[in-house]
């Protein structure tokens, strides 16, 4: 059965959607409103196939970015889930032939046409780069250190194509590690991030953590090294590590740990940040 024109509340929703989905994604530091609006448009797209893949991918990245901004602004995870449920429920009630929805489709497509051609973008905690290169390059990277040794972590791209979750480290004056691992909260054991009184987050106790072990190591390409370094090692991780990282709260830390045969562990601390949004952005492909 066809659903008629939007009721008054839905018309108000359309006005908000037009604002939220046609404003540059990095411009918001909001509560749940923008996340609701972008989730509504994504749900309408899933139902009515409103956009091509590149626009849908850009909108997905923007929705994830607005979710991260809402959490950092103090919105509760429960409030965001409720907002997403309301948005999807509203989308189910809207006819694919509704003229207001057509207006939303056209405005969103125009707004994100430029954004999807953006070569680089900074997300909370991450630098994303979609420029095609002949040498190995970082598509998504965050920089940290363990002691005096720089560590870069993110998605690296090889000249032959494909992206790999990688950690690149340049150790100074010590033996090389025999293994590396990611350490982060396990949502199955701790459903919520461990927040401090100031609103930040810390790692939960070891009993509520999960580990993702490196799948291998090799000498790092010079183009992946930290500035001023001439040597280093690349430790690669399975794609499941990126999937697990995408499910973390953007305020949470995670660790990259390097294990040595004398029993010592070198640790670099990173922030989950807007990894999921940045990953969706680089998933639009190179330009």
N, C-alpha and C positions, 0 to 999 in steps of 0.2 A: 504493500500500500504506500502510495506517495505521501510524503509529509509536506504540508503546505508551507507558506512563507514563514520566516522566523517570527516567533512571538517577540514582544517588546524586549524581554530579557535577553533573547538571543541577538536581537539587533544591536543592543548595547554591547554584547559580547563581540560582535563583528567589528564595531568601532575600535574596541580595545585590541582585537587581534590585528587589525590593520596597522595600528601604532606599533605594537610589540614586534610584529614580524617584519616590519619595513624599517626599523631603526637598527643601525649597526650593532651587532651582537655584543661588542665590548662596551657599549655605552651604558649598560644597566648595572645597578647595584641595588636589586629589588628584593621584595618578598616573593610570594608564590604567584603573583599575577602574571608576569611574563612567562614563567614556566607553564602555567595553565594555558595561556594563549597558544604558545608554540606546540604544546602537546595536543591541543585541540586540532590545530592545522595538520599535524602529523597523522592523527587518528582519522581525520577526514580524507587525507591522502590515501591511507591504507584502504579505506572503504571505496573511494571514488577514483583513485589513480589520477590525482590532480597534476602531478609534476613529473618531469623526467628525472632520471636517476641522479643527475648532478645537483639539481635543485633540492631534491629530497634529502640527499646526503648533506648539503649545506645546512638545511633546516634542522636536521638531526643533530649536527654539531652545535648549532645555536641553542637548541633546546637543552642539550646536556650542559652547555656553558651557563645557561640561565639557572639550571638546577644547582650548579656549583656556587654561583653568585648568591642564590637564595640561602643556601646552607651557611655560607660565610657571613651573611647578613643576620643570621640568628634564627632562620626558619627551621622548624622541627621536621625531621624526616617523615613523621606521621602526617604532618600538614601537607607536605609535598606529595605523598602517596594519595592523600584524599583529593588534592587538587587534580592530580593526573586522572584519578577515577572519575571525577566530575567532568573533566574535559572529554574523556573518551565516551562517557554517557551522552554528553551533549552532541558529539559527532555522530553517534548512532541515530540520533533523532532528526538529523538534517538530511534533506533530500539532496542527492548529487546534482540535481538540476536546479537547485535553488539559486536565484540570481545573486543573492548576497554572498553565497559561497563562491560563485564564479568571480565576483569582485575580489574576494580574498585571494583566490588562486592567481589572478592576473597581477595583483599588487605584490604578492609574495614572490612570484616568478621574476618580476622586474627588479625587486629589491635584491634578491640573491644572485641575479645574473652577474653582477659585478663581484660579489663576495666570492663566488665559486672560482673566479679568475684571479683571486688574490694569491700571489706567490708565497708570501710569508705572513705569519701571524704569531703573536705572543699570547699564550694562554697562561692562566695562573700556574706558575711553576714550570712551564714548558715553552720552548721555542720550536715552532713548526715551520718546515720549509718544503715546498712542493716543486721547487725548481729542478728540472731534469739535468743531470750531470753525468759525465763520462767516468768520473772517479767515484770511489766509495764516498758516501755522504750521509750526514745525519738528516733524517726526515723529521725526527722528533727527539729532543734532547734536553736533559737537565744536568747541571754540573754540581758536583760535591767534592769531597776529599776525605781521605783517611790519613790522619797525620799530615805529613807534607806531600802526600802523593795524590794528584788529582784523579778524580773518577768521573767519567761521563757515562750517562745511562739513557737509553731510549730506543727508538727504532732507527736502525741504520739500513741503508740501501746499498747493495753491491752493484758494480757496473753491469752485470748480467741481468739485473732486475730482481725484484722481490725484496721484502723488508724483513729484518730479523731483530728481535728483542736482544739488545746487546749492552754489555758493560765494558768500557775501555778504561784501563788503569795503567799508570806509569809509576811503578814502584821505584824507590830510590834506595840503593845500598842495602838490600836485604834479599833473602832467597825468594824464589817465585812460589806462589800458592799452588796447591795441588787441586783445589776445588773452589767453587764459588756458589753462592745461593742468594735468593731473594727471601726476605723474612717480612711478613705482614700479618695483620689481623686476619683470623679465619672467621668469616661471617656465620659459618655453621656453628661455631663454638661461642662467639661473642657477637650477637646480632647488631649491636650498636657500637660506634666508636667510643673509645675511652676519652672523654672530654675533661679538660681541666676547668678550674673555676673561671679562668679568663676566656673560655670558649675555644681554646686550642685543643689539640688531641695528642695523645701519647700512645705508644704501643701497649697492648694489654699484656698481662702475665704470659709467660712462655706456654702455659697450658692452653691458651686461647689463640696461639699463633699458628700460621702455616708457613711452609717452606717450599720454594721452587728451586730445584737444583739446576745448575748450568749443564748444558748438553755438550759442551766442548770449548776448546780454546785454541787460539792461533795468534800469530804476530799481528798487531793492529796496523791497518793502513794509515799512512801518514796523515791523510785528510780527516781521520777520526780522532786524532790525538789532541790533547789540550794544547793551548798556545804555548810555544816555547819548548815543547817536548819533541824528542826525536825518536823515541822508542816506547813501546807499550804492548799490552796484550788485550785482545778482544775475547771476552767470555760471552758465549751465546746462550740464550735461554729459549725454552719451548714457547710456542704461541699461547699456551695455557697461562703462562705468566702474565701476558698482557691482558687476557680476559679477566684474570683474578684482580689485577691492579685496577681495571676499569670499574670494578664493583665496590671499591673502597670509597669512603667519604673523602671529599677533596681536602679536608683539613688534616687528614691522617698522615703520619710518617710511615715510611717503610725503609728497610735496610738492604744494602748489598754487602754481603760478608765474604771475605776471602780467607780460606783456611790454609794454615801452614803445617808442615809435618812435625814441628816442635810443639804443636798444640795451641799456638797463638792464633788469634782471629783479628783481622783488620776490618773495621766497619766503616762504611760510608752511609750517612743518613740522607734520605730524599723525602720529598713531599708528594703525596698522591696528586694534589692539585686537580686541574682540569684535564687529566690524562684522557679520560673517555672522550671529551669534546675534541681535544687536539688530535686524537687518533682518528676520529670521524672526519676531521678536516683533511688530514693527509690522505685519508682513504678516498678522497675525491680524485686522486691521481696527480701525476706531474704535469707541469705546464711549461 
